[in-house]
Each structure stands twice: as structure tokens, then as C-alpha cells.
Amino acid sequence: MTTTEARSKTRKPAQIVDMSWDPITRIIGNLGIYTKIDFANQEVVECRSTSSLFRGYSVFMRGKDPRDAGFITSRICGICGDNHTTCSNYAQQMAYGVKPPPLAEHITNLGEAAEYMFDHTIFQDNLVFVDFCEAMVKATNPSVLARAERTEAPRGGIHGYRTIADIMRAFNPFEGEVYKQALKVSRVTREMFCLMEGRHVHPSTLYPGGVGTMPQPTLFTDYLSRLLRVLDFIKQAVAMNDDVFDFFYEALPGYEQVGQRRILLGCWGAFQNPATCDYRYENMNAWGRDMFVTPGIVVDGELVTNDLVDINLGLRILLGSSFYEDWVNEDPFVTHDPLGNPVDIRHPWNQTTLPVPQKRDFDGNYSWVMSPRWHDRRTGDHLALDTGGGPLARLWTTALSGLVDTPYVKATGHSVRITLPKSEKLPETTLEWHIPKWSNTIERDRARPYFVAYAAAMAVQFLESAMGLVRGGDTKVFENFEVPDEAIGCGFHEAVRGVLSHHLVIRDKKIANYHPYPPTPWNASPRDNYGTPGPYEDAVQGQPVFEENGPDDFKGVDIMRTVRSFDPCLPCGVHMYIGNGRTLTTSHTPTYGAGHV
């Protein structure tokens, strides 16, 4: 079959080959993908997603001082630890009944915006795009590369590359121009982050009640000067990604089926609006809808809700095919929320983590990742929501909600318009992300550079607001509070790769129960109690294979593109279990080579 011919609809006798990738490379953590591939009909017929490490934070958080929760939970991940600190502080502020000063919220928002720019850039350009670079396409689809050499890049006037193949070459690892430039941009955006949150990636200046960052005028001008330095790259990245992804649709008819699954997207919202956010649960719907990234759940293209109370009450943690005992016969920690609504025993407030190590069995239990689901009261279904890698769900829910309306970002109901100011080489630019036809591999990846632009645009607004407060003499960044004897709290935020929630129960001024749910448990979940596959499994299973290699030298590039499009981060999903009584000894040599011959 050539790259321009339609795929045959005539079924051939199956040629099933078991193939696995464990661990997956160019992601964070231990993830295994086990598949059955029908090479005669060029499709994946079965997929299992596994992780071999145990998640344990919910176990050792018990009994801790709740004020330490942000510092401890940031260590869940070495990639987006600040997202955990921020979300933990949100949950604590609800429990303590404290509202940080407006300037503290702007500083937090500026730090999180820098993190989105940093993380999405390094992941997209230095990890994901390796799957689309010249070297990879040459090894897996040489006919596609030949066509790319002949195809003019439609947006070359913006990014400077003449052909699609020229863009692909620029993403070759360690050698390509854009690959190396992205590393420099990541350094600058990390500096922006550290200005606001002190240390990357475990913040030293974020606390419940506010921040410890000194709000001097130079703090914000230093951030702004760095932001202006990366705007050209951000504008060009959107154009390059659009050119390459549009080309793949044209060169490989049917490629929209790669990684495609039912549109089941969840976003918990980001960037609090200090004008309305008071962290009171009773007002959570109102201040949630005022976030500068709108929370929401999208089912089959329809916005089901953007009410954080509804989202919270619908959370369910199913065991499915994971290595745990059930807790449903235990007493609940929380029977009703502060509004009087009943709270399910499978809600994170009531979860108890009971690990049961066992041999992996693909017909039974095969992963340390549980199966988070959202209970749709309309149908009774437990929905296997995915995050679209983070940006796809964020842009989709924000676009449909039509609530964000700022000088730099505007949701239209069918798109998101993003305006970036004039930069060194390029003029003021308005980008527009349109709701796509599919939730698939390419659209997950396409959304990522658009959200980098979104974060940069919102950072301009947060800078203007923060500097306005400082010029007016309002430099307060912390509000005192007392830890109550008993309380509950929940925090909702967007980690870089998607939904993040922290649920906290306090008794006797100590943590009685604590459950963080980042995006990867949602995306990497195994089959649940109802037999519903998790999003990785669902997206890979049934997808066509376009790679030109046969079974003997098969790279699995289409499968890898699909899995990586979700931006996997398994440390957020699982942690280590070493059994009873076993001692780990760690030795550390401070100077490389010291003590060695």
C-alpha cells in the first residue's frame, strides 16, 4: 500500500503477533504496553497497560501535620511537583478557611504558567516529536519522508523551514536546530518558574495561606524579560506543529484513527481568579467557573458540567484489575459534603489503600494503577475520562464553556483565541485553537503548543495585575490561619498532563486521610470492574498500524505516538513496594569518581 492509497476494507485471515514495550522509553516512570497485533489487517486487536510499582503516598500521609502536605506531596513527582504543592495548598486552604491575598494568587499563577511552558516544551519538542522527526520517519515510513521532502511547509514564513522534511530534520534528537533550541527555552522558562516559586520542581515559597516570594518590582520585570525572549519560539512552535500534523493527515489517509477514542475528556481547571476564589466549598461552583482555565467534563462532544461540586461528587475510585483489596466495608471518613450531598464510599475522601502484591495476570489483576472513573448520573455509567494529555481537555472545556474572556485569551464557544504581544522577530500574533473532529493522537499533540501559547498569554495578564497591585502599595502575600481540630478539604488543579485533585481529611489536627489523584492514574488505568479499558488501552486497542515495517523489525511507532500523546508520568501513578522486613541500603559518593580506581 502506498501512503496515498485508501486502506483496504477487505478482511484477511488474521496474523496475530504478541508484542510488548516494557518499559516505554521517553516518558517518566515504569509503564508497560502489551499488545496483540494483526499484521495481516494492520491493526492492534488488544492492549493492556501495566505499571509495576506501588502507589503509597496515601498510606504514609496519615498522622502527618497537614501543613506539611504540600512539601511532602511535591515529592510524588520530579516533573510536576509544584502542581502537587499548589493543589495541596488549595485543599488545605479550604480546610483551614483561609483565602490568600490577591498578589499571592497572581504569583502562584505566574509560577504555574511558567511550569506549563517549561514542561510542555521539553516534552513536546525533546520527547514526543522524536516520533515525528526525520530519523524516526525514515526508519518506519520512508515513503512518507520522501513525500515530506517534496511538500512545501505552508507556514514557512513564520517558522522559516521550506519543506515538511526540513521541520522533521530540525527535530532530530541532539542534532536538530529546534530540538536544541527547545532545551534553551526550557532553561529560560525554568528560571521564570524559580522567580515565583523559589525552587524547581519542589517549591520552597508556596504555602497554604499565601507565598514567601518577595514581591519587588524587579521580580516581575525579570519574569517579563524572560517571557519576551521565548515568545518567538512559542509562535513558531505552533506553526511547525500545525504543518507537520496537517501533513500526516494528508500523507496517510485514515491516520485520524490512530489513538482515537470516544470523546471523554476531563479538566479540573487552573489559574484561580482572586476576585472570586475564596476556597469555600459552598461557593466552589462559582469560583471554579471563574478560573482562567475552565473546569469541565465533555462526553461525546457535549459539555456535561463545569461545576466543580458536581465533578467532585462524581469521582469514583474502582479497583478493577489492580493489586489492591477493597475498602467498601470500612467506615467512611466523610458521609456528606459541606452542602449536605451524600459522598460515595468509593470517593477519594473515603478511600483506604490496601496493597496486595501478586503475580501479574492479564486475565485478572495486572497493574498497580487503580481505575479512577467519573460517575455520570444521567446514565449511571462510570466513565473512563482521559485528560487529552492535559492541553486537549483544557482547551476543549474552556472553548465549550465560553467563560474565559480576557484581553489575551478568549473562549468563543467553539474555539480559544490566544493573543501574544509583539516579540523580537514576530509581530503581535493571534492564534486560534478550534475544537477538532477527533480526540486522537495528533490532536492531543497539536493542543500542547497551543496551550504553551495560552499559558504565555495568561502570564502577561497575571504580570499586569501583579504589578498594578505592587504599584498601588498592596504587597501582602500571606494570610495567617489556624489548623482546625476537624475539617475536610479538596483541591482541584491541572497538573501539566491533566486533572489533579487532592482530598484531605483532618482529625485531631492531623491528617486522617489524604488522596492525591493526578492525571496518569486516569489515563493509565487498567480495565475496571465493568470490563471498561483505561484510556491508554482504549486508544491503542483497535487502532490501525501505518508503519511500513513487518513483524521482524517492527518499531511500533504508531503505538508509541499514541501512548506518548497522553504525556505519561508514572511516578504520579504508582510508587515502590518492597515487602515486609526488607532493608534497602543506599550509598552515595559525593564526588564522581572518588573512591574508585
Buried (B, 14 or more C-beta within 10 A) or exposed (E): EEBEEEBEEEEEEEEEBEBEBEBBEBBBBBBBBBBBBBBEBBBBEBBBBBBBBBBBBBBEBBEEEBBEBBBBBBBBBBBBBBBBBBBBBBBBBBBBBBBBBBBBBBBBBBBBBBBBBBBBBBBBBBBBBBBBBBBBBBBBBEBBBBBBBEBEBEBBEBBBBEBBBBBBBBBBBEEBBBBBBBBEBBEBBBBBBBBBBBBBBBBBBBBBBBBBBEBEEEBBEBBBEBBBBBBBBBBBBBBBBBBBBBBBEEBBEEBBBBBBBBBBBBBBBBBBBBEEBBBBBEBBBBBBBBBBBBBBBBBEEEBBBBBBBBBBBBBBBBBBBBBBEEBEEEEBBBEEBBEEEEBBBBBBBBBBBEBEEEEBEBEEBBBBBBBBBBBBEEEEBBBBBBBBBBBBBBBBBBBBBBBBEEEBBBBBEEBBBBBBBEBEEBEEBEBBBEBBEBBBBBBBBBBBBBBBBBBBBBBBBBBBBBBEBBEEEBEBBBBEBEBBEEBBBBBBBBBBBBBBBBBBBBBEBBBBBBBBBBBBBBBBBBBBEEEBBBBBBBBBBBBBBBBBBEEEEBBBBBBBBBBBBBBBBBBBBBBEBEEEEEEEEEEEEEEEEEEEE
